[in-house]
Amino acid sequence: MDWQGQKRVEQLMQILLVISGVVAVVVGYTTESFRTMMLIYAGGVVLTTLVTVPNWPFYNLHPLKWLDPSEAEKHPKPQVVVAPKKKFSKK
């Protein structure tokens, strides 16, 4: 899954969970049934899981272009530079 696909999954997950939650509360309130509300919300969670967890092809529309290993060896790795510690003087 590419970066754009991850962003799309996150947005879909939030939208689907909010919609299923709102629908569940409205239906549960109108039917005065807590069980119905929980079943509708559970169905929304299952639907969200089926849409977001598998690596569907439309999540891979922008693949990353990786550097060839032989090309990577030509470029040095970045070195960590440690800044010298500053001494504080007492006044």
N, C-alpha and C positions, 0 to 999 in steps of 0.2 A: 504494500500500500504506500502510495506517495504522500507528500506533505499536503497537497491539496485534497487528496482523498481523506486524510485524517481530519482535516478541517470540516469537510463535508459530513463525515460520520458524526463528529461532535455536534454540529448544528442539527442534523437529523435526529439524533438522540434527544437533544433538549426539546426540540419542537414536538416530537412524537410523545414524549413523556408528559409535557405540559398539556397537550391536547387531550390525551387519554385521561389525565387527572381531572381536567375541567369537565369533560364529558361524564366521567364517573361520578363526580360530585353532583352535577346537575341531575343526572338520572337517579342517583341514590336519594337525593333530596325530594324529587318529585314522586318517586315510588315509595319513599320513606322506608328504604331497605338498605341497611348497612352491608348485607351480604351481596346484593346486586352491585353496589358501588365497588366493593372489593373485587368481585369477579370481573367487572369491566376494566378496572385498573390493572388487574393481573393479566388480562388479555392484551392490554396496551403494552405492558412490560414484555410479554412474550413476542408481540409484533415488533417492538423496538429491537429486541434481541435478534430476531430473524433478519431484520433489515441492516443492523449495524455490525454484528459480530463477524459473519462470513466475509471473506475478501472478494466481494463482488467486482466484476470487471469495470464498472463505472467509477470505482475508487482508484483505478490505475490509469487514468487518462493523461497524467503528466509525470512520466517516469523520470527519475534522476539519472543524469549522465555521470557515471562513475569514472574516475581516472584509471587508465590502464596501469596494471602493476609495474610494467617495465618503465613507464613514464614516471611513476611515483618514486622509483629508486633514484632518478636523476635529480630530484628536488630534495634538498635537505629538510629534515623535520625541524619545526620551530623549537628553539631552546628556551627554557624557563630562565628568566633573569630575576635574580633576587636582589632587591634594593638593599643597600647598606642600612644598618640600624642607626638611627639618630641618637646621639647622646644628649640628654637633657641636663643642663647645668642648674644647680641650686643657687638661688640669689639670696 
